[in-house]
Amino acid sequence: MITDSRSIPASAELKCDLCIVGAGAAGITLALQFVESKLRVIVLESGGEKLEAEQQALYHGEVVDGVHSPAHLYRQRRLGGSTTIWGGRCVPLDEQDFWKRPHVPLSGWPFDRSALQPFYERAQTLLETGVFDYSAATALRGAELVEAFRDPDMLAEGLERFSPPTNFWKRYRAELAKSAPVTVIKHATCLRLSGDQGVHSSPLSNCELSISIAVSSSVFPLHISIPLRVAIRRDSLYSPVL
């Protein structure tokens, strides 16, 4: 189901088992896993169907590395997120990206690339990028990517694949709209989280989140009760997933 926060009465209390903040690539991917589940899922999205200046302004900020453009120029705060404007380029991490390397500060993952393999393959389907094969040796059936180029110190067989590019909202909107367990609420900017009991390590502990959302130029509280332990994860620049 899809609804607008502006149609929800002020101070309304909604109950769910899982709350996902953000309806971009990550948020929609998560929501799709529950379209036929018995869990009640709420997806909060700051923007609407189209790009709106008021919501997009929340992405304005300073980029201090002097290399990348300001975030509001290449990220969009709307249903579908930045998949509404991306070019579709897909490249999985290399094995060495997971290694601890002395010359790379804070390097080293607690697992290797093989742990992500089944999830990469599932993501490949959602992205509509064909077979999960990024090696010229197998994908091109033995053909050389760069003819006659052979160097023991350089790899020249890595491929990149491109999505159509898939706009996640256009592609998966119908599936989310007809789902009874999943409710997508647009124009719902998450401002703060507050738990009455806090987040505990026990999976049996209850935690309630009070989430205030911004609607146009006014703010009213929307209380979302989640009777489960809540974990907050922040991946790169993506929105937190609850």
C-alpha positions in Angstrom: 0.0 0.0 0.0 1.1 3.6 -0.7 -0.1 6.6 1.2 0.9 10.2 2.0 1.8 11.4 5.4 -0.4 14.4 4.8 -3.5 12.2 4.8 -2.7 10.7 8.2 -4.3 12.4 11.2 -1.9 14.4 13.4 -0.6 12.4 16.4 -1.7 9.2 14.8 -0.1 6.0 16.1 0.9 3.3 13.6 2.1 -0.1 14.6 4.6 -2.3 12.7 7.2 -5.0 13.1 9.8 -3.3 10.9 10.3 0.3 9.9 12.5 1.1 6.9 13.7 4.7 6.5 14.2 5.6 2.9 12.7 4.3 -0.3 15.7 4.2 -2.5 17.6 1.2 -3.8 18.4 -0.2 -0.4 15.0 0.6 1.2 12.9 -0.8 -1.7 15.1 -3.9 -1.9 14.4 -4.6 1.8 10.7 -3.9 1.5 10.3 -6.3 -1.4 11.5 -9.2 0.8 8.3 -8.7 2.9 5.6 -8.1 0.4 4.0 -11.5 1.2 5.1 -11.9 4.8 3.1 -11.8 8.0 5.2 -8.9 9.3 3.8 -5.4 9.3 6.3 -3.2 7.5 6.3 0.6 7.2 8.6 2.4 4.7 9.2 6.1 5.3 10.2 8.3 2.4 11.1 12.0 2.7 10.1 12.8 -0.8 7.2 12.1 -3.2 6.8 10.7 -6.7 8.6 13.6 -8.3 11.6 15.7 -7.2 10.5 18.5 -4.9 12.7 21.5 -4.0 11.8 21.5 -0.3 12.8 17.9 0.3 15.8 18.0 -2.1 17.1 21.0 -0.1 17.8 18.6 2.8 20.7 17.1 0.7 22.5 20.5 0.5 25.8 20.3 2.3 29.5 20.8 2.0 31.8 18.3 0.3 35.2 18.8 1.8 37.3 16.5 -0.4 37.4 19.0 -3.3 36.8 16.2 -5.8 33.1 15.2 -5.7 30.2 17.5 -6.6 27.7 18.6 -3.9 25.5 15.7 -2.9 22.2 17.4 -4.0 23.4 17.3 -7.6 23.7 13.5 -7.9 21.4 12.2 -5.1 17.7 12.6 -5.1 15.3 12.6 -2.1 12.3 11.0 -3.6 10.6 7.6 -4.1 13.2 5.5 -5.9 16.0 7.7 -4.5 19.0 8.2 -6.8 18.0 5.2 -9.0 15.8 7.8 -10.7 18.8 9.5 -12.2 21.7 7.0 -12.0 23.6 5.7 -15.1 23.3 2.0 -14.2 27.0 1.1 -13.7 27.4 -2.0 -11.6 30.8 -3.3 -10.3 31.2 -5.7 -7.4 34.0 -5.3 -4.9 37.2 -7.1 -5.6 38.7 -9.7 -3.2 41.4 -7.3 -2.2 38.9 -4.8 -1.1 38.2 -7.0 1.9 41.9 -7.5 2.9 43.7 -5.6 5.7 46.4 -3.6 3.9 49.0 -1.6 5.9 49.0 1.2 3.4 45.2 1.6 3.5 43.9 3.1 6.8 41.0 1.3 8.5 41.1 -1.5 5.9 40.1 -5.0 6.5 36.6 -6.5 6.7 35.5 -9.2 9.2 34.6 -11.5 6.3 35.7 -12.1 2.8 33.9 -11.5 -0.5 32.4 -14.9 -0.6 30.0 -13.9 2.2 28.4 -11.4 -0.2 28.2 -13.7 -3.2 24.5 -14.9 -2.7 23.4 -11.3 -2.0 25.3 -10.0 -5.1 23.4 -12.5 -7.2 20.0 -11.5 -5.8 20.8 -7.8 -6.3 21.8 -8.6 -9.9 18.3 -9.7 -10.6 16.7 -6.6 -9.0 19.1 -4.4 -11.0 18.2 -6.3 -14.2 21.9 -6.5 -15.2 21.9 -10.1 -16.6 24.1 -12.9 -15.4 26.4 -12.4 -12.4 29.6 -12.7 -14.3 32.2 -10.0 -14.3 35.1 -11.9 -15.8 35.9 -11.6 -19.5 37.3 -15.1 -19.5 33.9 -16.7 -18.8 31.4 -14.0 -19.8 33.0 -13.5 -23.3 33.7 -17.3 -23.7 37.5 -17.0 -23.7 37.8 -13.9 -25.7 40.4 -11.4 -24.6 39.1 -8.1 -23.3 42.2 -6.3 -24.6 43.5 -8.3 -27.5 47.2 -9.5 -27.1 47.5 -7.6 -23.8 49.3 -9.8 -21.3 51.0 -8.5 -18.2 51.6 -10.5 -15.0 51.3 -7.4 -12.9 48.0 -6.2 -14.3 44.6 -7.7 -14.6 42.8 -7.0 -17.8 39.7 -9.2 -17.6 37.4 -7.4 -15.2 34.0 -6.3 -16.7 31.5 -3.8 -15.7 27.8 -4.3 -16.3 25.0 -1.8 -16.8 21.5 -1.8 -15.6 18.9 -0.4 -18.2 19.2 1.7 -15.8 16.4 0.4 -13.5 14.4 3.1 -11.7 13.4 1.1 -8.6 10.2 3.1 -7.9 8.9 2.7 -11.5 9.9 -0.9 -11.7 8.7 -2.1 -8.3 5.9 0.4 -7.4 3.1 -1.9 -8.5 4.4 -4.7 -6.4 4.6 -2.5 -3.3 1.2 -0.9 -4.0 -0.6 -4.2 -3.9 1.1 -5.5 -0.8 -1.0 -5.6 2.3 1.9 -6.1 4.8 4.0 -3.2 3.4 2.9 0.4 3.7 5.0 3.1 1.9 4.4 6.5 3.4 5.7 9.4 1.2 6.5 13.0 2.4 7.7 11.5 5.7 11.0 13.0 6.7 12.4 11.2 9.8 13.7 13.9 12.1 14.6 12.0 15.3 14.4 8.7 17.0 13.7 8.2 20.7 13.2 4.9 22.5 11.4 4.7 25.8 13.4 1.8 26.8 16.5 2.1 24.6 18.0 -0.6 22.4 19.1 -3.7 24.4 21.1 -6.7 23.3 18.3 -9.1 24.2 16.1 -10.1 21.2 13.1 -10.2 23.6 13.3 -6.7 24.8 10.7 -4.2 23.5 11.7 -0.8 22.1 9.3 2.0 20.9 10.5 4.6 18.5 8.8 8.0 18.3 9.4 9.4 14.8 8.5 13.0 14.0 7.9 13.7 10.3 8.0 16.9 8.4 5.1 17.8 6.2 5.4 20.8 3.9 6.3 23.7 6.3 4.8 22.2 9.4 5.8 19.3 11.7 3.6 17.0 13.6 4.4 13.8 15.5 3.8 10.4 14.0 4.3 7.7 16.6 5.4 4.3 15.2 5.5 1.5 17.7 7.9 -1.4 17.0 7.6 -4.2 19.5 10.9 -5.7 18.5 14.6 -5.2 19.2 15.8 -2.4 16.8 19.2 -2.3 15.1 20.3 0.8 13.2 22.8 0.3 10.4 24.4 3.0 8.3 26.0 1.8 5.1 28.1 4.4 3.3 25.9 7.4 2.4 22.6 5.5 2.4 19.9 6.2 4.9 19.7 4.2 8.1 17.7 1.0 8.0 15.7 0.2 11.1 
